[in-house]
Amino acid sequence: MKDSTAPVTLGIVHTSFALVELLNNLVKKDFPNWKIVNVVDDTLLSYAREQGVDDRLRQRMRNYFQSAADAGADLILNACSSVGETVDVARPTIGVPILKIDEAMAEQAVRAGRRIAVAATVATTLGPTCRLLQAKADEAGREVTLTPHLCEGGFDLLLAGKTAEHDALVGEAVQALARDHDAIVFAQASMSRLVPTLAAQISVPLLASPQLAMERLAQLAKNLGSASK
């Protein structure tokens, strides 16, 4: 029987190399006996930023989800919020459960309060994250007001290795958003390392996706075990 402690093969589909180490370390920490299959195409995020999520990108993502399944994945994690909506199209055709990295975060955010700020350093992440939050609010029967906020240029700073400047930009935004919101969501997992520091400086929840995704993967693994009994 498979559960969160039994061996599971997890496929992770990445659109850049930015989260490979972070997510692999989290999986190894929480599920030390799981096998990881990383599928990485570092042209995907730049394509999404330039062209948007079009039919070509949806097909490419579906191919990568299928590749993870063909490699033996029991579960698949889509690591990029910018292309999260490609999961909705792929799920009916892939015989393996696929989790969006930000699904559990979105569900927790809509429980945290009505006024939710969505902070991002990549513009293409704001739309998908806000639509996901609204969908989760609708499912829960909750009314929410969403405030998207782009930390302009932040992701480019990160790619250029200007970590301190990136962190200062995001930190300033979080401080401002906390004044008139019930919760703040980081739209990208790449921002998650700032949570411990910034959360201690504000009085509202600051949510990021990676650890919440690990908790949801544990539940999905248990569901696999129940289905196999």
FENDALIN-V735982 format. One record per backbone hydrogen bond with DSSP energy under -1.0 kcal/mol. NH is the residue of the N-H (numbers start at 1). CO is the residue of the C=O. If there is no record, write none. Layout:
NH,CO  NH,CO
//
This chain:
10,35  11,75  12,37  13,77  14,39  23,19  24,20  25,21  26,22  27,23  28,24  29,25  30,26  31,27  34,31  35,8  37,10  39,12  41,14  44,41  45,15  47,43  48,44  49,45  50,46  51,47  52,48  54,52  58,54  59,55  60,56  61,57  62,58  63,59  64,60  65,61  66,62  67,63  68,64  69,65  70,66  71,67  72,69  73,68  74,9  75,9  76,97  77,11  78,99  79,13  84,81  86,83  87,84  90,86  91,87  93,90  94,90  99,76  101,78  103,100  106,102  107,103  108,104  109,105  110,106  116,145  117,183  118,147  119,185  120,149  125,122  126,123  129,125  130,126  131,127  132,128  133,129  134,130  135,131  136,132  137,133  138,134  139,135  140,136  142,137  145,114  147,116  149,118  151,120  152,150  154,151  155,121  157,153  158,154  159,155  160,156  161,158  162,157  163,161  166,162  167,163  168,164  169,165  170,166  171,167  172,168  173,169  174,170  175,171  176,172  177,173  178,174  179,176  180,177  182,115  183,115  184,205  185,117  186,207  187,119  191,188  192,189  194,191  195,192  198,194  199,195  201,198  207,184  213,209  214,210  215,211  216,212  217,213  218,214  219,215  220,216  221,217  222,218  223,219  224,220  225,221  226,222  227,223  228,224
//
